[in-house]
Amino acid sequence: MMRSPSSYKFGKAIGVTQDIAWFMLERLRYAVGHKNYKLTMGKDETIELDETFVGGKNKNRHR
């Protein structure tokens, strides 16, 4: 069984803060463990991902 990385190491690797990395890892762990999120992919299916930012103060935003 593969262990998931710490939120500190994960955040450092992808260039985000530790709390954002923790949030992302919690969502990934939930999705991997939840039966409704286990979908099979056909060979002609496409997956598209994007980045979403919701809330926060302007002083904490990226440059």
N, C-alpha and C positions, 0 to 999 in steps of 0.2 A: 504494500500500500504506500502510495506516495504522500509525503507530508506537504502541506501547503506552506509557502514562505511566510515569514513574519511580515506584518504590515510595514514595519520600518524598512526592511530590506526591499520589499516590493515597491514601496514608495520611492526609495532611492533609485531603484532600477528604472522606473518609468518616469521619474522626474516630477512627482507630486508630493504633497505633504503626507505625513503619516496618517492623519485622520481621514483624508480622502482615500488613501490606499486601504485603510481598514474598512471603510464603507464599501469600496469596490470588492474587496475579498469576501465580505459578508454576503453580498449579492451573488457572487460567483459560487460560493459554497452552498448557498440555498438552491441555486439553479441546478447544480450538479446533483444534489441530493433529493430534489423534488421530482416525482414521477411525471407531472404535467410538463416539465421543462425538457424531458428527454424525448427529443424528436429525431426521427431518422431523416437523413438527407439522401435525395435521389441524385443521380449524376448530373442532371440538368438544373438543379436548384442553385440559387445564388443567395449568399448571406451578405447583408450590408449593415455596417455599423457606423455610428457617428458619435460625436461628443456633445454632451448636453450640460449646460451650466444653469442652475436655478438658484436664485437668491444670492445673498451675500452683500458685503459693502464694497463700494468701488475701490477703496484703498487696498483691499485684499485680492483684487483681480490680477490676472496675468498682464504682463506688459504688452 
